[in-house]
Amino acid sequence: MSRQGKKLIELPKGIELKVNKDREVVVKGPKGSLVQKLVDGIDISVEENLASIQTDEKILHNGSMHGLYRSLVANMVEGVTKGFEKKLELIGTGYRAQAQGQKLDLKVGYSHPTILDVPKELKVEVDKAGVITVSGMSKQLVGQFAAQIRAMRPPEPYKGKGIRYQGEYVRKKAGKSAKK
């Protein structure tokens, strides 16, 4: 058994967790609902406001899936109650971003336009200081889209220009030294 998998998941008031006959976990809350398919050997039981994950030792021989599904369900519960968000900073002269409906237009030093389609489940906001905020219910989707934005111009190690997560530290390299 996994240490992470043994932990109970607390369900706040207003959260409904069900497993339907297609072996899908459905979590409904104030922000919406999320669905996750279960693998064979994983079962979920709900008692009052606590959910627990059990494994069938005959099917699953290791505890890795036990802990994984406990984390996935816990993230679903947190997503439908509070939601998730990632913030990215644009650092560089002339670098800017603009959110236009379900499109994000990035001007990060390329000669061609870089326009990203925002998934309909996510919300993207850009403020005046060049901070891009990606928010949504699904932790995986928020993180994936934030990584896609960062990949457009990752921070370079000499001047530190590029797109980075807020609070991310970029180690700088020394430039060329003068010849003697």
C-alpha positions in Angstrom: 0.0 0.0 0.0 1.1 3.5 -0.8 1.6 6.0 2.0 -0.1 8.8 -0.1 -2.9 6.4 -1.1 -3.8 5.6 2.5 -4.7 9.2 3.3 -8.4 10.1 3.4 -9.8 12.8 1.2 -11.9 15.3 3.0 -15.0 16.5 1.0 -16.0 20.1 1.9 -19.7 21.0 2.1 -21.4 21.2 -1.3 -19.0 18.7 -3.0 -20.5 15.5 -4.5 -18.3 12.6 -5.4 -19.7 9.6 -7.2 -18.4 6.6 -9.2 -20.7 5.7 -12.1 -21.1 2.3 -13.7 -18.5 3.1 -16.4 -15.9 3.3 -13.6 -15.6 7.1 -13.9 -15.2 9.3 -10.8 -17.4 12.4 -11.1 -16.8 15.3 -8.7 -19.3 18.2 -8.7 -18.9 21.4 -6.9 -19.6 25.2 -7.1 -17.1 25.7 -10.0 -18.4 22.8 -12.1 -17.7 19.1 -12.5 -14.7 17.0 -13.4 -14.5 13.4 -14.6 -11.6 10.9 -14.3 -11.6 7.3 -15.5 -10.5 4.6 -13.0 -8.2 1.7 -13.9 -9.0 -1.9 -12.8 -8.0 -2.6 -9.3 -8.9 0.8 -7.9 -12.1 1.5 -5.9 -13.4 4.6 -4.1 -15.7 4.5 -1.1 -17.4 7.6 0.3 -18.6 7.8 3.9 -20.2 11.1 5.0 -17.6 13.7 4.1 -14.5 11.4 3.7 -13.5 9.5 0.6 -10.9 6.7 0.6 -9.1 4.8 -2.2 -8.7 1.0 -2.0 -6.7 -1.3 -4.2 -7.3 -4.9 -5.2 -4.0 -6.6 -4.5 -4.7 -9.4 -7.0 -4.8 -6.9 -9.9 -2.4 -4.1 -8.8 0.9 -5.5 -7.6 2.4 -2.1 -6.6 1.1 0.9 -4.7 2.0 3.5 -7.4 -1.5 3.6 -8.9 -3.0 3.8 -5.4 -1.1 7.0 -4.6 -1.6 8.4 -8.1 -5.4 8.1 -8.0 -5.6 9.4 -4.5 -3.8 12.6 -5.7 -5.9 12.8 -8.8 -9.2 12.7 -6.9 -7.8 15.1 -4.2 -6.9 17.6 -7.0 -10.3 17.2 -8.5 -12.0 18.1 -5.2 -9.7 21.1 -4.8 -10.3 22.2 -8.4 -14.1 22.2 -8.1 -13.9 24.2 -4.8 -11.1 26.7 -5.2 -9.6 26.1 -8.7 -6.0 26.4 -9.7 -3.9 29.2 -11.2 -0.4 29.7 -12.5 1.2 33.1 -13.1 3.9 33.8 -15.7 6.0 36.9 -16.1 7.2 38.4 -19.4 10.8 39.7 -19.0 12.4 41.5 -21.9 12.2 44.8 -23.7 9.2 44.9 -26.0 7.8 41.6 -24.8 4.0 41.8 -24.3 0.9 39.7 -24.3 -2.7 40.3 -25.1 -5.7 38.1 -24.3 -8.4 38.3 -27.0 -11.3 36.1 -26.1 -10.1 32.5 -26.4 -6.8 33.5 -28.0 -3.5 34.6 -26.4 -1.3 36.9 -28.6 2.3 36.9 -27.5 4.9 39.3 -28.8 8.2 37.9 -27.6 10.7 38.8 -30.3 9.7 36.7 -33.2 9.1 38.1 -36.7 5.8 36.1 -37.0 2.7 36.3 -34.8 2.5 33.8 -32.0 -1.1 33.2 -31.2 -2.2 30.4 -28.9 -5.7 29.0 -28.7 -6.8 28.9 -25.0 -8.8 25.8 -24.1 -12.4 26.5 -23.3 -12.1 25.2 -19.7 -9.4 27.8 -18.9 -9.4 31.5 -18.3 -6.4 33.7 -19.2 -5.8 37.2 -18.1 -3.0 39.6 -18.8 -2.3 42.7 -16.6 -0.4 45.9 -17.4 2.8 44.7 -15.7 3.2 41.7 -18.2 1.9 39.0 -15.8 -0.1 36.3 -17.5 -2.6 34.4 -15.2 -3.9 31.0 -16.3 -6.7 29.7 -14.1 -9.1 26.8 -14.2 -10.5 23.7 -12.4 -8.2 21.1 -13.8 -4.6 21.2 -12.3 -3.3 19.2 -15.3 -4.8 21.5 -17.9 -3.7 24.7 -16.1 -0.1 23.4 -15.8 0.0 22.1 -19.4 -1.1 25.4 -20.9 1.2 27.4 -18.7 4.1 25.2 -19.8 3.0 25.7 -23.4 3.1 29.5 -23.0 6.6 29.3 -21.3 7.9 27.1 -24.1 7.3 30.0 -26.6 10.3 31.8 -25.2 11.9 30.1 -22.2 14.2 32.3 -20.1 17.7 32.4 -21.5 20.7 32.1 -19.1 22.7 35.2 -20.1 20.3 38.2 -19.7 17.3 36.3 -18.2 14.9 37.4 -21.0 11.9 35.3 -21.7 8.7 33.9 -20.1 9.1 32.5 -16.7 6.8 31.3 -13.9 6.3 34.0 -11.2 8.9 33.4 -8.5 11.1 31.1 -10.7 14.8 31.7 -10.3 16.9 31.6 -13.4 20.7 31.0 -12.9 22.7 33.4 -15.0 25.9 32.4 -16.8 28.9 34.6 -17.1 29.4 36.0 -20.6 32.6 35.9 -22.6 35.6 37.4 -20.9 37.8 39.9 -22.7 40.9 38.5 -24.3 44.2 39.6 -22.7 
